[in-house]
């Protein structure tokens, strides 16, 4: 085995890998920059559309209410919104309440059979 040829081949291999990594990096960076340049107008337009449409105003209407002691008083607050976000008046929780967990030893020594 000739160590001089082996060292020369390993050096050529390392130089080839290094050059391949540099070329791959340059190609990926230039591709990403060109893609951002092509889509820059579209991104700016989307940002402007979303930021100008948000309006955080709330109108409150208070008036004198003639009420009896038994009647509840309802105050209605309507948010003014011209954005695409829908305002829901009722919110329902979609996650059911978790069942209380029993410990390992309580299940083991409870005496109730879990078999059907």
N, C-alpha and C positions, 0 to 999 in steps of 0.2 A: 504494500500500500504506500502510495506516494503522498506524504503529508502536505507537500507544497501544492499539489493539484487539488487536494481536498480543501485546504484553506482558501485557495483561489475560488473554487466553486461555491463555497459557503459565503464568501464575500460578495460574489456576483448575485447569489440568491438574496442576500440581505439588501443589497442595493436595489434589486428589482422590486422587492416587497415595499421598500421605502418610497420608491418612485410611484408605484401603483397606489399607495395610500395617499400621497400628495395629490396625484391627479384625480383620484376619486373625491377627495375633500373639495378641491377647487370646482369640480363639476357640480357637486351637490350644492355648494354655496351659490354659484352663479345661477343654477336652476331655481333655487328658492328666491333669490333676489328678483329674477325676471318674473316669476309667478306673482310675487307681491306687487311688482310694478304694474302688471296687467290687471290686477284686481283692486288696486288702490282706490280708484274712483268708485267702484261698487261698495267697498268697505266704508268709505267716507259718507256716501249717500245713505247707507243703512244706519250709520251712527247719527247723522243729522236727523233722519226721519224719526228715530226712536227718542232722541233727547228733546226734540222740540214738541213732541206730542204729549209729554207728561205734564199734567197740570194738577197741582196739589191744593185744591180749594174745596172748602166745605161750606155749604149754605145751611144756616140754622134758622128756623122759623119759630119764633116764640110769640104767642098771642095769649090774651087773657082768656082763661077757660072758666066757665061757670060750672062748677062741679059739685056734686053731692059727696058726702063723706064715703059713700059706698063705691062710687065710680073711680076706677084707676085713671091716672093722667098719663097719656101717651105723648111722648116727645119724638118727633120724626126728624131725623137728620139725614139729608140726602147729599152724598158727595157729587160734586160736579167733575166729570171726567170726560175728556174727549179722546182718550187714548184707546187703543185696541183691547186693553185689558178689561175683562168683564168683572163687574162688582157684584158679588153674591151677597144677598142679605142673610141667608141662613147657612151656617157652616156645620157640617156633620162630620163626625169623626169616623173614618173608615176602618180604624184599627179597633178590634174588639178588646174588651178589658181582659187582661190575662187572668187565668185561673190561679188561685193560690197554690203554690208548690208545697208539697210535703217533703220532709227530709227522707233520706235513704232508710234510716232505722225505723222511722214511723211507718213507712210503707212495708218494711220487712217484718216488723213485729206487731202490726195492727190487728191481725187476725182475720180481716176481711179478705176474701179471695178475689183476685182480679180475673179469675177464669170465668168465661161465659157459661 
